[in-house]
């Protein structure tokens, strides 16, 4: 396995990288905000402007939102299969962002109000989106999978209030809505969407699937929808015509699949929700169009 490639390394002498805002309203387990600067640098060094940027396992979508905000591609498509997470993106991008932002601003958070809201049965999309956002912000590590616990101490002993910033969250919702013409959301399967876009010209993909391989990995406890066929992913990657970055936990299986597919395999330091530094894999595919990683 190669050492960290210049395209994805933190280099002291590299040119400045544009800094995006923090737009995602989510606190997401396995969040990708730490990768943004690396991917922004990678996009800038591709040698062409992508017509399409695809984030096929969007989650909190911090990378795709940054690409849209900094205008690094003509259009950005976000894909997410979890119906509750999908509700948030549908509401923000398809017309009800103001209603969600207003509900966030007006909500008075207490243990009682949180429990009442999460146990409510409102089936409209805004109510579903608000419940998902609330649970995400008050849960440990932002985990919304069954069995996740609420924050107890949190920041400075604030408990569930630690990550509930109503005005900040409302403004993020409004800011994403303002970018809606550059963004498309698909509630669906990430692998199937990669297949759909596999031959689309000048398309770049960022693939950050749940970290589960052969029934093992952190994604089992972090996500409700974690059943990703690793072999099928690399089969799709082999035929994908454009450049692609894939992230994964360190795994011999993943490294073998990458080698068999002809995908470059590197490592990078990432920090967990508990600020623990861990090495993870970043896999780079240059694309059938000849795009190469910078040297």
C-alpha positions as CSV (number, residue, x, y, z in Angstrom):
1,X,0.0,0.0,0.0
2,X,1.3,3.4,-0.9
3,X,2.0,6.2,1.5
4,X,-0.2,9.2,1.6
5,X,-0.4,10.7,-1.9
6,X,0.3,14.5,-2.4
7,X,-3.3,14.9,-3.7
8,X,-4.7,13.9,-0.3
9,X,-1.9,14.9,2.1
10,X,-1.7,17.9,4.3
11,X,1.3,19.6,2.8
12,X,3.0,22.6,4.5
13,X,4.1,24.1,1.3
14,X,0.9,23.5,-0.8
15,X,-1.1,26.4,-2.3
16,X,-3.9,27.8,-0.2
17,X,-7.2,25.8,-0.4
18,X,-10.5,27.6,-0.5
19,X,-12.3,27.3,2.8
20,X,-16.0,26.5,2.7
21,X,-18.5,27.3,5.4
22,X,-19.8,24.7,7.7
23,X,-23.2,24.2,6.1
24,X,-24.4,20.8,7.1
25,X,-27.0,20.8,9.9
26,X,-25.9,17.3,10.9
27,X,-23.5,16.0,13.4
28,X,-22.7,12.8,11.5
29,X,-20.9,9.7,12.7
30,X,-18.0,9.2,10.4
31,X,-18.4,12.8,9.3
32,X,-16.4,14.0,6.3
33,X,-15.7,17.6,7.2
34,X,-12.1,16.6,7.9
35,X,-11.7,15.4,4.3
36,X,-13.1,18.6,2.7
37,X,-9.8,20.4,2.2
38,X,-8.1,17.4,0.7
39,X,-11.0,16.8,-1.8
40,X,-11.2,20.5,-2.7
41,X,-7.4,20.4,-3.5
42,X,-7.9,17.2,-5.5
43,X,-10.7,18.7,-7.5
44,X,-8.6,21.8,-8.3
45,X,-5.8,19.6,-9.6
46,X,-7.8,17.4,-11.9
47,X,-7.1,19.6,-14.9
48,X,-10.8,20.0,-15.8
49,X,-14.0,21.4,-14.3
50,X,-16.4,18.6,-13.4
51,X,-19.8,19.0,-15.0
52,X,-21.2,16.8,-12.2
53,X,-20.0,16.0,-8.6
54,X,-21.7,12.9,-7.1
55,X,-21.7,12.1,-3.4
56,X,-23.3,8.7,-3.4
57,X,-23.5,8.1,0.4
58,X,-24.3,11.7,1.4
59,X,-25.3,11.5,5.1
60,X,-24.5,15.0,6.3
61,X,-23.1,15.9,2.9
62,X,-20.4,18.2,4.1
63,X,-18.3,17.5,1.0
64,X,-21.0,17.9,-1.6
65,X,-22.2,21.1,0.1
66,X,-18.7,22.5,0.0
67,X,-18.3,21.7,-3.7
68,X,-21.6,23.5,-4.4
69,X,-20.8,26.5,-2.2
70,X,-17.3,27.0,-3.8
71,X,-18.7,26.4,-7.3
72,X,-16.2,23.6,-8.0
73,X,-18.6,21.7,-10.3
74,X,-21.5,22.7,-12.5
75,X,-23.9,20.6,-10.5
76,X,-23.8,18.4,-7.3
77,X,-26.0,15.4,-6.7
78,X,-26.4,14.0,-3.2
79,X,-27.7,10.5,-2.6
80,X,-29.0,9.0,0.7
81,X,-31.0,5.9,1.4
82,X,-32.0,6.5,5.0
83,X,-35.6,7.8,4.8
84,X,-35.3,10.1,7.9
85,X,-32.1,11.7,6.7
86,X,-33.6,11.9,3.2
87,X,-36.5,13.9,4.7
88,X,-34.2,16.7,5.8
89,X,-32.6,17.0,2.4
90,X,-36.0,16.9,0.6
91,X,-37.4,19.6,2.9
92,X,-34.4,21.9,2.5
93,X,-34.0,21.5,-1.2
94,X,-37.6,21.1,-2.4
95,X,-39.5,24.0,-1.0
96,X,-40.1,23.7,2.8
97,X,-36.8,25.0,4.1
98,X,-38.4,28.0,5.8
99,X,-40.9,25.9,7.7
100,X,-38.1,23.7,9.0
101,X,-35.9,26.7,9.9
102,X,-38.8,28.3,11.7
103,X,-39.5,25.2,13.7
104,X,-35.9,25.0,14.8
105,X,-35.8,28.6,15.9
106,X,-39.1,28.3,17.9
107,X,-38.4,24.9,19.6
108,X,-37.7,25.2,23.3
109,X,-35.4,22.2,24.1
110,X,-35.9,20.3,27.4
111,X,-35.7,16.6,28.2
112,X,-39.5,16.6,28.2
113,X,-40.0,18.5,24.9
114,X,-37.4,16.4,23.2
115,X,-39.0,13.1,24.3
116,X,-42.4,14.3,23.3
117,X,-41.3,15.4,19.9
118,X,-39.4,12.2,19.2
119,X,-42.4,10.1,20.2
120,X,-44.8,12.1,18.2
121,X,-46.5,10.6,15.2
122,X,-46.6,13.6,12.8
123,X,-46.2,12.1,9.3
124,X,-45.7,15.2,7.3
125,X,-42.2,15.6,5.8
126,X,-41.3,18.7,7.8
127,X,-42.2,16.9,11.1
128,X,-40.2,13.9,10.1
129,X,-37.2,16.0,9.1
130,X,-37.3,18.0,12.4
131,X,-37.4,14.8,14.5
132,X,-34.4,13.4,12.7
133,X,-32.5,16.7,13.1
134,X,-33.4,16.9,16.8
135,X,-32.3,13.3,17.5
136,X,-29.1,13.8,15.5
137,X,-28.2,16.9,17.5
138,X,-28.9,15.6,21.0
139,X,-27.5,12.0,20.5
140,X,-24.0,11.0,21.4
141,X,-21.8,11.3,18.4
142,X,-24.8,12.3,16.3
143,X,-25.9,8.6,16.0
144,X,-29.5,8.1,15.0
145,X,-29.4,4.3,14.7
146,X,-31.6,2.3,17.1
147,X,-30.1,2.1,20.6
148,X,-28.2,5.4,20.4
149,X,-28.1,7.3,23.7
150,X,-28.6,11.0,24.3
151,X,-25.8,13.3,25.4
152,X,-25.4,13.3,29.2
153,X,-22.5,15.7,30.0
154,X,-21.7,17.1,26.6
155,X,-19.9,20.4,26.3
156,X,-19.3,22.1,29.7
157,X,-22.0,19.9,31.3
158,X,-24.7,21.2,29.0
159,X,-26.1,17.8,28.2
160,X,-28.5,17.7,25.3
161,X,-28.1,21.5,24.8
162,X,-24.5,21.1,23.9
163,X,-25.1,20.7,20.2
164,X,-28.4,22.4,19.8
165,X,-27.8,25.9,18.3
166,X,-31.2,27.0,17.0
167,X,-30.1,30.2,15.1
168,X,-27.0,28.6,13.7
169,X,-28.9,25.5,12.5
170,X,-31.7,27.6,11.0
171,X,-29.2,29.8,9.1
172,X,-27.5,26.7,7.7
173,X,-30.8,25.3,6.5
174,X,-31.5,28.7,4.8
175,X,-28.0,28.8,3.3
176,X,-28.3,25.3,1.8
177,X,-31.7,26.3,0.4
178,X,-30.1,29.3,-1.3
179,X,-27.8,26.8,-3.2
180,X,-30.7,24.6,-4.3
181,X,-30.3,25.3,-8.0
182,X,-26.8,23.7,-7.9
183,X,-28.0,20.7,-5.8
184,X,-30.1,17.7,-6.6
185,X,-31.1,15.1,-3.9
186,X,-31.9,11.5,-4.7
187,X,-33.5,9.3,-2.1
188,X,-32.1,6.0,-3.2
189,X,-29.3,3.5,-3.3
190,X,-25.8,4.8,-3.6
191,X,-24.5,1.9,-5.7
192,X,-27.4,2.1,-8.1
193,X,-26.8,5.8,-8.6
194,X,-23.1,5.2,-9.3
195,X,-24.1,2.7,-12.0
196,X,-26.5,5.3,-13.5
197,X,-23.7,8.0,-13.7
198,X,-20.9,5.6,-14.6
199,X,-20.7,6.7,-18.2
200,X,-21.8,10.3,-17.8
201,X,-19.0,12.6,-19.2
202,X,-17.0,14.8,-16.8
203,X,-18.6,13.3,-13.7
204,X,-16.5,13.0,-10.5
205,X,-17.6,10.8,-7.6
206,X,-16.9,10.9,-3.9
207,X,-17.9,7.5,-2.3
208,X,-17.9,7.2,1.5
209,X,-20.0,4.1,2.3
210,X,-20.7,2.8,5.8
211,X,-17.6,1.0,7.0
212,X,-18.8,-2.6,6.9
213,X,-17.0,-5.4,5.1
214,X,-18.1,-9.0,5.3
215,X,-20.4,-8.2,8.2
216,X,-17.8,-6.4,10.3
217,X,-17.0,-2.7,10.9
218,X,-18.1,0.4,12.8
219,X,-20.9,1.0,10.4
220,X,-22.9,-1.8,12.0
221,X,-23.6,0.3,15.1
222,X,-23.6,3.7,13.5
223,X,-26.1,3.4,10.7
224,X,-29.5,1.7,10.1
225,X,-28.6,1.1,6.5
226,X,-25.2,-0.4,6.5
227,X,-25.5,-3.4,4.1
228,X,-23.1,-2.4,1.3
229,X,-21.7,-5.0,-1.1
230,X,-17.9,-4.1,-1.1
231,X,-17.2,-6.3,-4.1
232,X,-20.0,-4.8,-6.1
233,X,-18.8,-1.3,-5.2
234,X,-15.4,-2.0,-6.7
235,X,-17.0,-3.7,-9.7
236,X,-18.9,-0.4,-10.4
237,X,-15.7,1.6,-9.7
238,X,-13.8,-0.4,-12.4
239,X,-16.3,0.7,-15.1
240,X,-16.9,4.3,-13.8
241,X,-15.6,6.6,-16.5
242,X,-14.6,9.6,-14.3
243,X,-12.3,10.2,-11.4
244,X,-13.4,8.8,-8.1
245,X,-12.3,9.0,-4.4
246,X,-13.4,6.2,-2.1
247,X,-12.9,6.2,1.7
248,X,-12.9,3.2,3.9
249,X,-11.6,1.9,7.2
250,X,-8.3,0.0,7.0
251,X,-9.2,-3.5,5.7
252,X,-7.2,-6.2,4.0
253,X,-10.4,-7.0,1.9
254,X,-10.7,-3.4,0.7
255,X,-7.0,-3.2,-0.1
256,X,-7.2,-6.4,-2.2
257,X,-10.3,-5.2,-4.0
258,X,-8.6,-1.9,-4.8
259,X,-5.5,-3.6,-6.1
260,X,-7.6,-5.9,-8.3
261,X,-9.5,-3.0,-9.7
262,X,-6.4,-0.9,-10.3
263,X,-7.3,1.8,-7.8
264,X,-4.5,3.6,-5.9
265,X,-4.7,3.0,-2.2
266,X,-3.4,5.5,0.4
267,X,-3.8,6.3,4.0
268,X,-4.7,9.5,5.9
269,X,-5.0,10.5,9.5
270,X,-8.6,11.2,10.6
271,X,-10.0,12.1,14.0
272,X,-12.9,10.4,15.6
273,X,-15.7,12.0,17.5
274,X,-13.5,11.6,20.6
275,X,-10.6,13.3,18.9
276,X,-8.7,10.0,18.6
277,X,-6.4,10.0,15.6
278,X,-6.9,6.9,13.3
279,X,-5.5,5.9,10.0
280,X,-8.1,5.2,7.3
281,X,-8.0,4.4,3.6
282,X,-8.4,6.8,0.7
283,X,-8.7,5.2,-2.7
284,X,-8.1,7.2,-5.8
285,X,-9.3,6.2,-9.3
286,X,-8.0,8.4,-12.1
287,X,-10.9,7.8,-14.5
288,X,-11.1,6.3,-18.0
289,X,-11.0,9.9,-19.4
290,X,-7.3,10.1,-18.6
291,X,-7.4,12.4,-15.6
292,X,-4.4,11.7,-13.3
293,X,-3.7,12.5,-9.7
294,X,-1.3,15.5,-9.3
295,X,2.3,14.8,-8.8
